[in-house]
Amino acid sequence: MCMIDSNELKKLFGNAVKKLRELNKLTQEELAERVGVQTQTITRIETGRNFVSSELLIALCNVFEVEPNIFFSRRLENFSQNDIDYISKIKRMLPSFENAKLQEIYNILLAMKK
């Protein structure tokens, strides 16, 4: 059984937000604007100082096009900057329909990678 405390959970969540933000080539300012919060809020989430409300969690899921559970997975930590750059490059090249399919493939690969 895995034991985790509140601070670890906030850091895990914050790391996932940062990785997904980088994957999507967004600045903290751009992400903050898209989810309707101040840049400082994103900074505090990414550093594990703050946690999110359910409304902000939903907004982040919608921006990144992911299921909520992805934010609580350590699997994102396994992606290198090269992985992030490559996936981002592919996403920019595809129309939105194909981008949604790529997101499905990405989620499957993410679930498998450890």
Residue frames as qw, qx, qy, qz and C-alpha x, y, z in Angstrom:
[[0.000, 0.889, 0.458, 0.000, 0.00, 0.00, 0.00],
 [0.423, 0.394, 0.000, 0.816, 1.33, 3.41, -0.97],
 [0.303, -0.751, -0.411, 0.418, 1.38, 6.09, 1.71],
 [0.322, 0.433, 0.178, 0.823, 1.32, 9.71, 0.62],
 [0.172, -0.568, -0.476, 0.649, 0.81, 12.88, 2.61],
 [0.252, 0.881, 0.344, -0.205, -0.82, 16.16, 1.65],
 [0.075, -0.809, 0.351, 0.466, 2.43, 17.91, 0.69],
 [0.358, -0.169, 0.820, 0.412, 3.50, 15.02, -1.54],
 [0.394, 0.589, 0.704, 0.048, 0.10, 15.02, -3.24],
 [0.161, 0.930, 0.088, -0.319, 0.34, 18.76, -3.95],
 [0.176, -0.636, 0.588, 0.467, 3.85, 18.33, -5.37],
 [0.425, 0.125, 0.856, 0.268, 2.80, 15.36, -7.50],
 [0.339, 0.779, 0.522, -0.077, -0.14, 17.34, -8.85],
 [0.014, 0.907, -0.138, -0.399, 2.00, 20.43, -9.44],
 [0.323, -0.387, 0.726, 0.469, 4.63, 18.45, -11.33],
 [0.422, 0.399, 0.789, 0.200, 1.91, 17.03, -13.58],
 [0.227, 0.908, 0.274, -0.220, 0.52, 20.50, -14.30],
 [0.124, -0.778, 0.411, 0.460, 3.99, 21.74, -15.18],
 [0.392, -0.116, 0.823, 0.394, 4.74, 18.76, -17.45],
 [0.379, 0.611, 0.689, 0.092, 1.42, 19.12, -19.25],
 [0.099, 0.932, 0.056, -0.344, 1.90, 22.87, -19.60],
 [0.206, -0.602, 0.603, 0.481, 5.34, 22.31, -21.11],
 [0.446, 0.176, 0.840, 0.255, 3.99, 19.55, -23.34],
 [0.303, 0.782, 0.542, 0.051, 1.45, 22.02, -24.68],
 [0.460, 0.227, 0.097, 0.853, 4.10, 24.76, -25.06],
 [0.224, -0.859, -0.319, -0.331, 2.21, 27.13, -22.77],
 [0.202, 0.377, -0.465, 0.776, 3.70, 29.70, -20.45],
 [0.150, -0.357, -0.764, 0.516, 2.35, 30.01, -16.94],
 [0.192, 0.313, 0.089, -0.926, 0.71, 33.26, -18.03],
 [0.431, 0.069, -0.602, -0.669, -1.04, 31.60, -20.98],
 [0.367, -0.234, -0.899, 0.049, -2.27, 28.71, -18.85],
 [0.043, -0.337, -0.560, 0.755, -3.51, 31.08, -16.17],
 [0.322, 0.228, -0.161, -0.905, -5.47, 33.04, -18.77],
 [0.451, -0.017, -0.766, -0.458, -7.01, 29.88, -20.24],
 [0.424, -0.340, -0.826, 0.152, -8.23, 28.61, -16.87],
 [0.246, -0.784, -0.272, -0.502, -9.21, 32.00, -15.48],
 [0.678, -0.658, -0.161, 0.284, -6.75, 32.45, -12.63],
 [0.006, -0.949, 0.309, 0.069, -3.75, 34.65, -11.90],
 [0.649, 0.520, -0.531, 0.160, -0.27, 33.57, -12.98],
 [0.143, -0.510, 0.684, -0.501, 0.77, 33.43, -9.33],
 [0.832, -0.104, 0.322, -0.439, -1.87, 30.74, -8.78],
 [0.903, 0.366, -0.224, -0.014, -0.32, 28.53, -11.46],
 [0.309, 0.605, -0.613, 0.403, 3.13, 29.11, -9.95],
 [0.432, -0.400, 0.594, -0.547, 1.90, 28.12, -6.51],
 [0.941, 0.075, 0.135, -0.302, 0.20, 24.98, -7.88],
 [0.782, 0.496, -0.360, 0.115, 3.27, 23.91, -9.86],
 [0.197, 0.536, -0.655, 0.495, 5.52, 24.31, -6.84],
 [0.539, -0.261, -0.794, 0.104, 3.16, 22.36, -4.59],
 [0.042, 0.016, -0.461, 0.886, 2.24, 25.28, -2.35],
 [0.543, 0.150, 0.198, -0.802, -1.43, 25.34, -3.40],
 [0.294, 0.188, 0.929, 0.123, -3.95, 22.75, -4.46],
 [0.179, -0.102, -0.473, -0.857, -6.86, 23.18, -6.86],
 [0.567, 0.162, 0.429, -0.685, -10.59, 23.40, -6.48],
 [0.588, 0.271, 0.758, 0.071, -12.75, 20.95, -8.40],
 [0.445, 0.852, 0.191, -0.200, -13.63, 23.78, -10.81],
 [0.053, 0.820, -0.508, -0.259, -9.98, 24.50, -11.54],
 [0.484, -0.190, 0.842, 0.145, -9.26, 20.78, -11.93],
 [0.601, 0.561, 0.567, -0.038, -12.00, 20.57, -14.57],
 [0.297, 0.923, -0.105, -0.223, -10.62, 23.65, -16.34],
 [0.198, -0.631, 0.711, 0.239, -7.13, 22.11, -16.42],
 [0.584, 0.120, 0.799, 0.074, -8.54, 18.84, -17.77],
 [0.533, 0.759, 0.355, -0.113, -10.32, 20.75, -20.53],
 [0.127, 0.894, -0.349, -0.249, -7.26, 22.80, -21.49],
 [0.173, -0.515, 0.823, 0.168, -4.96, 19.77, -21.60],
 [0.783, 0.166, -0.351, -0.486, -7.66, 17.39, -22.89],
 [0.338, 0.201, -0.890, 0.231, -6.90, 14.76, -20.26],
 [0.662, -0.519, -0.515, -0.168, -8.78, 12.81, -17.63],
 [0.377, -0.842, 0.199, -0.330, -8.39, 14.02, -14.01],
 [0.922, -0.348, 0.121, 0.119, -6.48, 10.92, -12.93],
 [0.729, 0.483, -0.099, 0.475, -3.48, 11.91, -15.07],
 [0.040, -0.819, 0.249, -0.515, -2.65, 14.65, -12.55],
 [0.685, -0.569, 0.365, -0.272, -2.23, 12.06, -9.80],
 [0.979, 0.152, 0.029, 0.132, 0.01, 9.68, -11.72],
 [0.462, -0.685, 0.397, 0.400, 3.77, 9.49, -11.33],
 [0.751, 0.299, 0.479, 0.341, 4.00, 8.35, -14.95],
 [0.312, 0.938, 0.078, 0.132, 4.31, 11.91, -16.23],
 [0.387, -0.825, 0.374, 0.171, 7.60, 12.22, -14.36],
 [0.762, -0.086, 0.551, 0.329, 9.07, 9.61, -16.72],
 [0.568, 0.742, 0.269, 0.235, 8.76, 11.86, -19.75],
 [0.541, -0.260, 0.100, 0.794, 11.93, 13.67, -20.71],
 [0.147, 0.675, -0.019, -0.723, 12.07, 17.10, -22.30],
 [0.040, 0.232, -0.763, -0.603, 12.74, 15.33, -25.63],
 [0.063, 0.398, 0.915, 0.033, 9.51, 13.34, -25.23],
 [0.091, 0.725, 0.427, -0.532, 7.62, 16.53, -24.47],
 [0.070, 0.566, -0.343, -0.746, 9.14, 18.39, -27.42],
 [0.010, -0.031, 0.887, 0.460, 8.42, 15.53, -29.83],
 [0.069, 0.544, 0.829, -0.108, 4.80, 15.09, -28.74],
 [0.071, 0.729, 0.205, -0.649, 4.26, 18.84, -28.88],
 [0.022, 0.391, -0.571, -0.721, 5.70, 19.01, -32.40],
 [0.015, 0.225, 0.929, 0.294, 3.34, 16.26, -33.57],
 [0.053, 0.654, 0.663, -0.359, 0.33, 17.95, -31.95],
 [0.072, 0.648, -0.059, -0.756, 1.04, 21.24, -33.72],
 [0.032, 0.232, -0.737, -0.634, 1.17, 19.48, -37.10],
 [0.003, -0.313, -0.940, -0.137, -2.21, 17.76, -36.81],
 [0.343, -0.419, -0.289, -0.789, -5.73, 19.11, -37.34],
 [0.433, -0.349, 0.470, -0.685, -7.93, 19.10, -34.25],
 [0.931, -0.027, -0.071, -0.357, -9.70, 15.80, -35.10],
 [0.817, 0.266, -0.447, 0.251, -6.40, 14.00, -35.51],
 [0.051, 0.516, -0.532, 0.670, -5.08, 15.84, -32.47],
 [0.725, -0.320, 0.252, -0.556, -7.88, 14.25, -30.40],
 [0.974, 0.104, -0.198, -0.033, -6.86, 10.82, -31.70],
 [0.503, 0.475, -0.514, 0.508, -3.24, 11.59, -30.84],
 [0.342, -0.507, 0.433, -0.662, -4.36, 12.51, -27.32],
 [0.934, -0.159, 0.049, -0.316, -6.01, 9.09, -26.99],
 [0.859, 0.291, -0.331, 0.260, -2.81, 7.38, -28.14],
 [0.161, 0.579, -0.475, 0.643, -0.76, 9.57, -25.80],
 [0.626, -0.445, 0.304, -0.564, -2.98, 8.62, -22.84],
 [0.993, -0.001, -0.089, -0.073, -2.56, 4.92, -23.66],
 [0.682, 0.421, -0.385, 0.458, 1.22, 5.25, -23.96],
 [0.136, -0.608, 0.406, -0.669, 1.35, 7.30, -20.80],
 [0.832, -0.344, 0.167, -0.401, -0.53, 4.57, -18.94],
 [0.976, 0.126, -0.130, 0.123, 1.92, 1.95, -20.23],
 [0.478, 0.596, -0.382, 0.520, 5.18, 3.88, -19.68],
 [0.700, -0.711, -0.059, -0.039, 6.81, 3.39, -16.31]]
